[in-house]
């Protein structure tokens, strides 16, 4: 399982591509699905941007699992894996937008990403326990893996990097481009099939 987790971690930016292609090819959108899905996708990207603005460009590494800080600020105060939660919301939103092979494609994609992120997160947790020990144990016990808590976790003893929205936007440029490109392709296909 460790090798599979490392493989998923290394190629996590590419695993959505087959699902996105199917969403575009089999687009069956309505105005309601377009609006609802786009709102969900934007919420997912907002969560990602908030998290990346705290965690920095280390979130873009594709080599080994690692990190300089134990980030417990921003969205990390509510959920341990906000970037993966944001991804799931983005992919789900795009799936609802396209309404392709609904609901089967969305269910299969959702299950795939839950398994993929679960395996990646287990490897990341192993690294965090080794690196941050008791501080991570306290955070791990307090903050859920994927379902956000209602109040923020606080621990002033854990050093945090500064919040940098401009670096977050720079780091998210590719993700934003992909989100809007796929959204536009779904919209174009919707308008072509309804004219």
N, C-alpha and C positions, 0 to 999 in steps of 0.2 A: 504493500500500500504506500510505503514511503516513496518508492520510485514513481508511482502513479501521481502522487501529490506533487513531486518535483516537476514532472512532465506538465501537469495542469498549471502549476505556477509559472513555468517558463513560457507556456503558450497561451496563457489566459486572455491575452489581447486578441487572439485569433479564433478562439472556440465559438464566439457568437456568430461568426461570418456565415456558416451554413444556415443557421436559423434566420438570419437577416435576409439572405438570398431567397429563402422560401417565403418569407413574409412579403417580399416585393413581388415575386412571381405569382403567388396565389392570393394577392390582395383582393379583398372583398369588403372594403370599408363602407361605412355610412358616415354621415355628418356627425352623429353621436359618437361612434367609435373613434373617429379622428380626433374630436375634441377631448373626450375622456382619456384616451390613450396618450395624447400629447401632454396633457396635464400631469398624468402619472409619470411619464418619462422626464418631464422638466423637474418634478419633485425629486426623482432619483438623481438627476444631474446636480441639483442644488445641494443634496446631501453629500454627494461626492466632492463638489467644489469646496464646501465648508470643511470637510475632512482633509482634503489635500492642502488647503490653506493653513492647516495646523501641522500636518505631517510632512509637507514639503515633497520634493521630487524623488525622495527615496521610495515612494509608492510606485514609481515607474520601473523599478529594477526588475530584470527578468532572469538574473543569475540565481544566486542563493537567497533564501529567506534571511532577512536581517533588518536592522534599524538602529539608529543612534539613540533615540529617545523612546521611553515608554510614554506614548501620547495618551493622556486621559482628559484632555480639554476639548471644547467644542462638541461635535457629535460623539466623540469617543467617551464623553462623560455619560452618555445615554445608552450606547451600544458599542460593543467591542470591535465590531467590523462594519463601520458605516460605509466604507467604500464598496464592499461587496453587497451590502444591502442596497446602496444606491444603484449599483449595476443591475441587480435583480429588478428593481423598480423601473429602470430605463428599458430593459429588454421586455418586461411585461407590458409597459406602456406602448412600446413600438408594436408588440404583438396584438394588443387591443386596437391600436390605430389601424393596422392592416386588416384585422379580422380574418386573416388567412387560416384556412382549415380550422376554424374556431369550433370548440375550445381545445382540440386535440394538440395542435402545434404548440399552443401556449402552455398546456399542461406538461408535455414532453420537455419543452425548453426549460420550464420552471424546475422540473425534477432534475434535469441534467445539471443546471447551475447550482442547485442546492447541494447535490452530491459533489460537484467540482469544488465549490467553495468550502464545504465541510472538510474535505481532504486537505485543501490548502491551509485552512485555518488551524487544523490539528498540527500541521508542521510548523506554522508560525507560533502557535502556543508553546510548543516544545522549545523553540528558540527563546521565546520571551521568559519562560520559567527559568531556563538556564542563565539567561543574561540578567534579568531583573529580580529574580528570586522572590523574596517576601513582598516587595512592592507589587509585583505582578500578581502574586497569590491573593493579596487583598483586593486588587482591582478585579481579578477573575471572579472572586466570590461575590462581588458587589454589582457587577455590570453584566447583563446578558450578552450572549454571543450574537444573536441576530434580531431579537425582538426588543425594541427599546424600552427602557424603564421610563417612568414619568418624571422623576426628579434627577438632577445631575449628581453624579458621583464626584466627591471632592476629596483631595488629598494634597495638602500644601507641601508635603515633604518630597513630592515627585517633581523634579525640575522639568519645565516645559519650554519648548521653543516658542518664539513669538508667532502670533497669527499674521500671515502675510497673504492677503487676498491677491495682490498682483502676481506673486509666484504661483499661487493656486490657479489663477487664470492661465498663466503661461504653461503650467504643467497639464492643464485640462484642455488645451487647444485642440489636440487630436481627437479627444473624446467629444468635444463640442462639435467639431467638424463632422465627425461620423454621425452623431445624433441628428444634426440638421440635414445632412446629405440623405440619410435613410428616410427621414420624415418627408423631405421634398420629393424623393422618388415615389414614396407611397402616395403623396398628394397628386403628383403628376399622373400616376397610373389610375388613381380614383377619378380624376377629371377626364382623362382620355376614355375611360370605360363608361362614363356617364354623359358623354356628349354625342 
